[in-house]
Each structure stands twice: as C-alpha cells, then as structure tokens.
Amino acid sequence: MIHINRVREDENNVVIEPSQKWFESARAATETAIVENEDHDPDDDIYGHDEVRAALEKLFYDKCAYCESKIAATHDWNVEHFRPKGRVAKRSDHPGYYWLNYEWHNLYPVCTHCNQRRKDKPRWGDMRYADTQGKLDQFPLADEETRAMSHEDNISNESILLIDPCSDNPEDFLAYDVQGQIYAKDGNTRGSVTIDICHLKRKRLEDARREIIIFVVKLLKLINKYKSEGNTSAVRDIKKLLNDQLNDNCSYAGAARYVIEDPVAFGI
C-alpha cells in the first residue's frame, strides 16, 4: 500500500475525476439518501458509474488501493466504499454511512480478494488453507464513542484504525521481509488491523511481493558491485532501472521502497 495523491491532474493537465454531470447526479442521490436514511438503497449505477471507474483506475495507477496488485488488465474489481455504505460490521445499530454512498473521496478501486470475504487457498508445496478474510463492511474504530452515526455527525472525529491510502502515508505503518511477508512496523495497531481486514497476508500476494523484493535486492547488490569496480556507467543505468521500480505506477512499490529504507535487513 502506498500513499495516493487524490487531487491531481493527468499528463494533459486534466483533473482526474468524473464529470460535473456525474457530481450533480451524485449530489442529488445524496440528498435522497439523507431523506431516506437507513432505508436508502445504494444506487450502483451512480457510485459504480463508468466515469467513476475510469477515474479511479487512473488515480490509483490501475492498482488495488490496498494490496497494490494490478487490477485493470485481467481482473474485475470493486468500487469500494472506505466507510461502508449499507451497514457496519459489529454495529447492528449503525445504518451504514448512507450520506457518503456517492461521495467521490469515499470511493476506492479494490480487488475482489481485498474487498470480499475469500479463503486463502493452497499453493503447490503448501496445501494448507489459510485465513478467510476481506474488508466487506468492516470499519473498526479505536473508540466507538467517536463513530459518526448519521449525516449530522462529523466523520473527522472518528478514531479510525484502517490505514487510508489517500490521507495517511501507509509506508509509516507497514514493513516487509525478504519472503514478501507484510507486518506492522514496530507492531503498530493500525498496521496490524489493516493487514488483517484487507487480507494482505494471503499466499499469492506474498509470492508476488517476494518477486519484486528479490529483484530490488539484486539491483542494489549490482549497484554496490559496480561502484566498487568504478563502473559509473553501469551504476547510472541500474539506478535508473531501480528508480523505475519505485514509481507509484509499479506493482508493490511499497515493498520495493521498504528495501531501500532498510537494505541491511535484506542482506545488503
């Protein structure tokens, strides 16, 4: 997971967001939701509109907001409500954040494995079934007394536990090892909760992160080798290749950057 600057322009200086027409329909739908409150039926044609999906793909570099896997080419993905739209897990008295159903800043692109409840199935060489997890309607707080229960409450008062890639810097909370496993940096609670709820320890995800980590480690070792030999041209070329891997648009950039942050932990 990496930080995403949600308010930015594309390469043609066009703001990356749905059209004004969509925002007008979203505002009208929000007004209806506020009137209907817990009886409101979220309209997927609005929050899941093609303009929304296209803008989210662009903003998040065609990656899942939580696990950083590429989602646009071969996989379907969900328009995720960071604050759940219809109900909140473990709070039967909560109507869901109905007033945020069509709020642009509450919508995220998320792969089905992070968003839906899925069992982590066996891999060759490891035939165990691992945890079943996925965000769904989970949105835990450190203090339930701070939870917004209606549109009249201020959500900024909530003591949220999930890392928000658009307002937090996830790299302050998450760390990785050479096997591609993810863990909470210094055991922090927000990191632990996010890893658990978004199912970030699933086997295939760890395998994918491990490939990137091994690649970055190899590049760093080559840089050190060529530095010791005085081969400045090779060092320059490899550094360029390494920097490309650290860009926001690369899969698992968070893991790659962590190697740079703590190279000694990776044998460099």
ABEGO torsion letter per residue (X at the ends): XBBBBABBBBAAGBBBBBBAAAAAAAAAAAAAAAAAEAABBBBAAAAABAAAAAAAAAAAGGBBAAAGBBAAAABBBBBBBABBAABBBGBAABAEBAAAAABAAABBBBBAAAABBBBBBBBBGBABBBBBBEAEABBBBABAAABBABAABBAAABBBABBBAAABBAAAABBBBAAGBBBBBGGBAAAAAAAAAAGAABAAAAAAAAAAAAAAAAAAAAAAAAAAAGBAAAAAAAAAAAAAAABAABBGAAAAAAAAABAAAAGX
